[in-house]
Amino acid sequence: MAKTAGTTLMMIILGGILGGYLGELMGLLIPNGFLHDIFVKGFPLGFDSPIVLNLKVIILTFGFKIMINLFGIVGMIAGLYYSK
């Protein structure tokens, strides 16, 4: 079965989601400190405010923001590896 670009993208996104949840769970188990910050803290990627396109007939609003932590990145790499 041939892997398409859509399948690869889906695996990367799914790996990022599962990795993010795993990082949050690890953060609950580890006491506050340096390791806790590595697992839980991430960086936001996306728009701070939504983009509004007013066409007078219809108003479209676009926006997204994702929070990526260490395990999210590891999950994305694992999803990419698995999809190959």
Chimera marker file (.cmm) of the C-alpha trace (Angstrom):
<marker_set name="trace">
<marker id="1" x="0.000" y="0.000" z="0.000" r="1" g="1" b="0" radius="0.5"/>
<marker id="2" x="1.443" y="3.355" z="-1.048" r="1" g="1" b="0" radius="0.5"/>
<marker id="3" x="1.737" y="6.056" z="1.586" r="1" g="1" b="0" radius="0.5"/>
<marker id="4" x="0.366" y="9.403" z="0.435" r="1" g="1" b="0" radius="0.5"/>
<marker id="5" x="1.256" y="12.873" z="1.672" r="1" g="1" b="0" radius="0.5"/>
<marker id="6" x="-2.073" y="13.019" z="3.516" r="1" g="1" b="0" radius="0.5"/>
<marker id="7" x="-1.311" y="9.817" z="5.399" r="1" g="1" b="0" radius="0.5"/>
<marker id="8" x="2.137" y="11.101" z="6.347" r="1" g="1" b="0" radius="0.5"/>
<marker id="9" x="0.703" y="14.432" z="7.548" r="1" g="1" b="0" radius="0.5"/>
<marker id="10" x="-1.977" y="12.626" z="9.552" r="1" g="1" b="0" radius="0.5"/>
<marker id="11" x="0.655" y="10.445" z="11.251" r="1" g="1" b="0" radius="0.5"/>
<marker id="12" x="2.779" y="13.497" z="12.129" r="1" g="1" b="0" radius="0.5"/>
<marker id="13" x="-0.233" y="15.314" z="13.618" r="1" g="1" b="0" radius="0.5"/>
<marker id="14" x="-1.388" y="12.211" z="15.507" r="1" g="1" b="0" radius="0.5"/>
<marker id="15" x="2.137" y="11.653" z="16.849" r="1" g="1" b="0" radius="0.5"/>
<marker id="16" x="2.291" y="15.283" z="18.001" r="1" g="1" b="0" radius="0.5"/>
<marker id="17" x="-1.047" y="15.029" z="19.784" r="1" g="1" b="0" radius="0.5"/>
<marker id="18" x="-0.191" y="11.770" z="21.526" r="1" g="1" b="0" radius="0.5"/>
<marker id="19" x="3.289" y="13.051" z="22.408" r="1" g="1" b="0" radius="0.5"/>
<marker id="20" x="1.806" y="16.242" z="23.861" r="1" g="1" b="0" radius="0.5"/>
<marker id="21" x="-0.536" y="14.245" z="26.070" r="1" g="1" b="0" radius="0.5"/>
<marker id="22" x="2.319" y="11.992" z="27.142" r="1" g="1" b="0" radius="0.5"/>
<marker id="23" x="4.402" y="15.038" z="28.065" r="1" g="1" b="0" radius="0.5"/>
<marker id="24" x="1.539" y="16.439" z="30.135" r="1" g="1" b="0" radius="0.5"/>
<marker id="25" x="1.125" y="13.108" z="31.941" r="1" g="1" b="0" radius="0.5"/>
<marker id="26" x="4.872" y="12.953" z="32.649" r="1" g="1" b="0" radius="0.5"/>
<marker id="27" x="4.637" y="16.488" z="34.030" r="1" g="1" b="0" radius="0.5"/>
<marker id="28" x="1.988" y="15.339" z="36.509" r="1" g="1" b="0" radius="0.5"/>
<marker id="29" x="4.220" y="12.541" z="37.758" r="1" g="1" b="0" radius="0.5"/>
<marker id="30" x="7.431" y="14.559" z="38.125" r="1" g="1" b="0" radius="0.5"/>
<marker id="31" x="7.731" y="17.115" z="40.956" r="1" g="1" b="0" radius="0.5"/>
<marker id="32" x="8.293" y="20.805" z="40.167" r="1" g="1" b="0" radius="0.5"/>
<marker id="33" x="11.768" y="21.587" z="38.939" r="1" g="1" b="0" radius="0.5"/>
<marker id="34" x="13.900" y="21.506" z="35.819" r="1" g="1" b="0" radius="0.5"/>
<marker id="35" x="12.577" y="18.181" z="34.476" r="1" g="1" b="0" radius="0.5"/>
<marker id="36" x="8.976" y="19.244" z="35.088" r="1" g="1" b="0" radius="0.5"/>
<marker id="37" x="9.555" y="22.402" z="33.047" r="1" g="1" b="0" radius="0.5"/>
<marker id="38" x="11.070" y="20.418" z="30.164" r="1" g="1" b="0" radius="0.5"/>
<marker id="39" x="8.069" y="18.091" z="29.940" r="1" g="1" b="0" radius="0.5"/>
<marker id="40" x="5.254" y="20.579" z="30.504" r="1" g="1" b="0" radius="0.5"/>
<marker id="41" x="6.411" y="23.921" z="29.132" r="1" g="1" b="0" radius="0.5"/>
<marker id="42" x="6.292" y="24.351" z="25.414" r="1" g="1" b="0" radius="0.5"/>
<marker id="43" x="6.074" y="27.109" z="22.885" r="1" g="1" b="0" radius="0.5"/>
<marker id="44" x="2.950" y="28.364" z="21.129" r="1" g="1" b="0" radius="0.5"/>
<marker id="45" x="2.801" y="28.200" z="17.357" r="1" g="1" b="0" radius="0.5"/>
<marker id="46" x="0.094" y="30.105" z="15.487" r="1" g="1" b="0" radius="0.5"/>
<marker id="47" x="-1.729" y="33.425" z="15.518" r="1" g="1" b="0" radius="0.5"/>
<marker id="48" x="-2.276" y="35.485" z="18.680" r="1" g="1" b="0" radius="0.5"/>
<marker id="49" x="-5.486" y="36.957" z="17.295" r="1" g="1" b="0" radius="0.5"/>
<marker id="50" x="-7.700" y="35.573" z="14.539" r="1" g="1" b="0" radius="0.5"/>
<marker id="51" x="-7.529" y="36.931" z="10.999" r="1" g="1" b="0" radius="0.5"/>
<marker id="52" x="-10.860" y="38.407" z="9.884" r="1" g="1" b="0" radius="0.5"/>
<marker id="53" x="-11.783" y="38.664" z="6.206" r="1" g="1" b="0" radius="0.5"/>
<marker id="54" x="-14.840" y="40.895" z="5.702" r="1" g="1" b="0" radius="0.5"/>
<marker id="55" x="-16.346" y="40.418" z="2.231" r="1" g="1" b="0" radius="0.5"/>
<marker id="56" x="-19.495" y="42.467" z="3.047" r="1" g="1" b="0" radius="0.5"/>
<marker id="57" x="-21.686" y="39.460" z="2.228" r="1" g="1" b="0" radius="0.5"/>
<marker id="58" x="-19.899" y="37.013" z="4.498" r="1" g="1" b="0" radius="0.5"/>
<marker id="59" x="-17.316" y="37.453" z="7.225" r="1" g="1" b="0" radius="0.5"/>
<marker id="60" x="-14.675" y="34.736" z="7.512" r="1" g="1" b="0" radius="0.5"/>
<marker id="61" x="-12.517" y="34.299" z="10.597" r="1" g="1" b="0" radius="0.5"/>
<marker id="62" x="-9.346" y="32.202" z="10.515" r="1" g="1" b="0" radius="0.5"/>
<marker id="63" x="-7.046" y="31.304" z="13.351" r="1" g="1" b="0" radius="0.5"/>
<marker id="64" x="-5.180" y="28.513" z="15.054" r="1" g="1" b="0" radius="0.5"/>
<marker id="65" x="-2.692" y="28.027" z="17.849" r="1" g="1" b="0" radius="0.5"/>
<marker id="66" x="-0.959" y="24.866" z="18.971" r="1" g="1" b="0" radius="0.5"/>
<marker id="67" x="1.255" y="24.315" z="21.979" r="1" g="1" b="0" radius="0.5"/>
<marker id="68" x="4.288" y="22.134" z="21.293" r="1" g="1" b="0" radius="0.5"/>
<marker id="69" x="6.343" y="20.547" z="24.081" r="1" g="1" b="0" radius="0.5"/>
<marker id="70" x="9.318" y="18.179" z="24.021" r="1" g="1" b="0" radius="0.5"/>
<marker id="71" x="7.293" y="14.972" z="23.790" r="1" g="1" b="0" radius="0.5"/>
<marker id="72" x="5.130" y="16.536" z="21.087" r="1" g="1" b="0" radius="0.5"/>
<marker id="73" x="8.211" y="16.991" z="18.914" r="1" g="1" b="0" radius="0.5"/>
<marker id="74" x="9.353" y="13.434" z="19.694" r="1" g="1" b="0" radius="0.5"/>
<marker id="75" x="5.862" y="12.187" z="18.796" r="1" g="1" b="0" radius="0.5"/>
<marker id="76" x="5.949" y="14.045" z="15.469" r="1" g="1" b="0" radius="0.5"/>
<marker id="77" x="9.311" y="12.508" z="14.618" r="1" g="1" b="0" radius="0.5"/>
<marker id="78" x="7.993" y="9.055" z="15.591" r="1" g="1" b="0" radius="0.5"/>
<marker id="79" x="4.908" y="9.591" z="13.410" r="1" g="1" b="0" radius="0.5"/>
<marker id="80" x="7.098" y="10.589" z="10.484" r="1" g="1" b="0" radius="0.5"/>
<marker id="81" x="9.313" y="7.546" z="11.009" r="1" g="1" b="0" radius="0.5"/>
<marker id="82" x="6.294" y="5.232" z="11.293" r="1" g="1" b="0" radius="0.5"/>
<marker id="83" x="4.718" y="6.591" z="8.112" r="1" g="1" b="0" radius="0.5"/>
<marker id="84" x="7.821" y="5.898" z="5.995" r="1" g="1" b="0" radius="0.5"/>
<link id1="1" id2="2" r="1" g="1" b="0" radius="0.2"/>
<link id1="2" id2="3" r="1" g="1" b="0" radius="0.2"/>
<link id1="3" id2="4" r="1" g="1" b="0" radius="0.2"/>
<link id1="4" id2="5" r="1" g="1" b="0" radius="0.2"/>
<link id1="5" id2="6" r="1" g="1" b="0" radius="0.2"/>
<link id1="6" id2="7" r="1" g="1" b="0" radius="0.2"/>
<link id1="7" id2="8" r="1" g="1" b="0" radius="0.2"/>
<link id1="8" id2="9" r="1" g="1" b="0" radius="0.2"/>
<link id1="9" id2="10" r="1" g="1" b="0" radius="0.2"/>
<link id1="10" id2="11" r="1" g="1" b="0" radius="0.2"/>
<link id1="11" id2="12" r="1" g="1" b="0" radius="0.2"/>
<link id1="12" id2="13" r="1" g="1" b="0" radius="0.2"/>
<link id1="13" id2="14" r="1" g="1" b="0" radius="0.2"/>
<link id1="14" id2="15" r="1" g="1" b="0" radius="0.2"/>
<link id1="15" id2="16" r="1" g="1" b="0" radius="0.2"/>
<link id1="16" id2="17" r="1" g="1" b="0" radius="0.2"/>
<link id1="17" id2="18" r="1" g="1" b="0" radius="0.2"/>
<link id1="18" id2="19" r="1" g="1" b="0" radius="0.2"/>
<link id1="19" id2="20" r="1" g="1" b="0" radius="0.2"/>
<link id1="20" id2="21" r="1" g="1" b="0" radius="0.2"/>
<link id1="21" id2="22" r="1" g="1" b="0" radius="0.2"/>
<link id1="22" id2="23" r="1" g="1" b="0" radius="0.2"/>
<link id1="23" id2="24" r="1" g="1" b="0" radius="0.2"/>
<link id1="24" id2="25" r="1" g="1" b="0" radius="0.2"/>
<link id1="25" id2="26" r="1" g="1" b="0" radius="0.2"/>
<link id1="26" id2="27" r="1" g="1" b="0" radius="0.2"/>
<link id1="27" id2="28" r="1" g="1" b="0" radius="0.2"/>
<link id1="28" id2="29" r="1" g="1" b="0" radius="0.2"/>
<link id1="29" id2="30" r="1" g="1" b="0" radius="0.2"/>
<link id1="30" id2="31" r="1" g="1" b="0" radius="0.2"/>
<link id1="31" id2="32" r="1" g="1" b="0" radius="0.2"/>
<link id1="32" id2="33" r="1" g="1" b="0" radius="0.2"/>
<link id1="33" id2="34" r="1" g="1" b="0" radius="0.2"/>
<link id1="34" id2="35" r="1" g="1" b="0" radius="0.2"/>
<link id1="35" id2="36" r="1" g="1" b="0" radius="0.2"/>
<link id1="36" id2="37" r="1" g="1" b="0" radius="0.2"/>
<link id1="37" id2="38" r="1" g="1" b="0" radius="0.2"/>
<link id1="38" id2="39" r="1" g="1" b="0" radius="0.2"/>
<link id1="39" id2="40" r="1" g="1" b="0" radius="0.2"/>
<link id1="40" id2="41" r="1" g="1" b="0" radius="0.2"/>
<link id1="41" id2="42" r="1" g="1" b="0" radius="0.2"/>
<link id1="42" id2="43" r="1" g="1" b="0" radius="0.2"/>
<link id1="43" id2="44" r="1" g="1" b="0" radius="0.2"/>
<link id1="44" id2="45" r="1" g="1" b="0" radius="0.2"/>
<link id1="45" id2="46" r="1" g="1" b="0" radius="0.2"/>
<link id1="46" id2="47" r="1" g="1" b="0" radius="0.2"/>
<link id1="47" id2="48" r="1" g="1" b="0" radius="0.2"/>
<link id1="48" id2="49" r="1" g="1" b="0" radius="0.2"/>
<link id1="49" id2="50" r="1" g="1" b="0" radius="0.2"/>
<link id1="50" id2="51" r="1" g="1" b="0" radius="0.2"/>
<link id1="51" id2="52" r="1" g="1" b="0" radius="0.2"/>
<link id1="52" id2="53" r="1" g="1" b="0" radius="0.2"/>
<link id1="53" id2="54" r="1" g="1" b="0" radius="0.2"/>
<link id1="54" id2="55" r="1" g="1" b="0" radius="0.2"/>
<link id1="55" id2="56" r="1" g="1" b="0" radius="0.2"/>
<link id1="56" id2="57" r="1" g="1" b="0" radius="0.2"/>
<link id1="57" id2="58" r="1" g="1" b="0" radius="0.2"/>
<link id1="58" id2="59" r="1" g="1" b="0" radius="0.2"/>
<link id1="59" id2="60" r="1" g="1" b="0" radius="0.2"/>
<link id1="60" id2="61" r="1" g="1" b="0" radius="0.2"/>
<link id1="61" id2="62" r="1" g="1" b="0" radius="0.2"/>
<link id1="62" id2="63" r="1" g="1" b="0" radius="0.2"/>
<link id1="63" id2="64" r="1" g="1" b="0" radius="0.2"/>
<link id1="64" id2="65" r="1" g="1" b="0" radius="0.2"/>
<link id1="65" id2="66" r="1" g="1" b="0" radius="0.2"/>
<link id1="66" id2="67" r="1" g="1" b="0" radius="0.2"/>
<link id1="67" id2="68" r="1" g="1" b="0" radius="0.2"/>
<link id1="68" id2="69" r="1" g="1" b="0" radius="0.2"/>
<link id1="69" id2="70" r="1" g="1" b="0" radius="0.2"/>
<link id1="70" id2="71" r="1" g="1" b="0" radius="0.2"/>
<link id1="71" id2="72" r="1" g="1" b="0" radius="0.2"/>
<link id1="72" id2="73" r="1" g="1" b="0" radius="0.2"/>
<link id1="73" id2="74" r="1" g="1" b="0" radius="0.2"/>
<link id1="74" id2="75" r="1" g="1" b="0" radius="0.2"/>
<link id1="75" id2="76" r="1" g="1" b="0" radius="0.2"/>
<link id1="76" id2="77" r="1" g="1" b="0" radius="0.2"/>
<link id1="77" id2="78" r="1" g="1" b="0" radius="0.2"/>
<link id1="78" id2="79" r="1" g="1" b="0" radius="0.2"/>
<link id1="79" id2="80" r="1" g="1" b="0" radius="0.2"/>
<link id1="80" id2="81" r="1" g="1" b="0" radius="0.2"/>
<link id1="81" id2="82" r="1" g="1" b="0" radius="0.2"/>
<link id1="82" id2="83" r="1" g="1" b="0" radius="0.2"/>
<link id1="83" id2="84" r="1" g="1" b="0" radius="0.2"/>
</marker_set>
